[in-house]
Amino acid sequence: MRGLLREHRIRTEYLVSVRCAGGVAPRVVLRDAFGTRAAFDPRVLSANPLLWHLLESGARRSLASELLISGAPALQALADAVDGEETRKIMSASGLE
């Protein structure tokens, strides 16, 4: 992910925390086992299903290896939001609203 001053590379298979910060500008904050931290707007994941898939599959590996110590509920809430948005897009495109 590209920030204002530099690019952040998060190793999703080594995630140790996922946090969803609400407020005026909602943010998803990821931190991996190497100390790298990245924050971004959750709408980025809805707009880019491939990015969401990469994050979700890496987070699943991180959960399986018991590295993800904080944020499993936040990750599930994020999954529900992104998957719900994708479902709405598909239904709208199919005319099934």
C-alpha positions, 0 to 999 in steps of 0.5 A: 500500500502506498502512503503519503511518503512511502510504500508499505508492504504488509505480509498478510500471512504474518498479520498479528493485528487487524483493527477497524477504526470508525469515526469521520474517516473510517480506517482499517489498520493492519500490523504484521509480525515484522512491525510494519503497519498500514492504514487505509480506507475500507472502501478500497477493499470493496472496490478491489475484490482481488486485494480483498481476496489476498488480504482474506487468504493471508489473514486465514493463514495467519489465524491458522498459524496462531499469529493473529492475536488481535482483531479476528472479530474486526476481520470478520466484521470487515469480511461481512461488510465487503461481502455484503457490498459485493452481493449488492453489486451482483444483485444490482447488475443482475436486476434482482434488487 
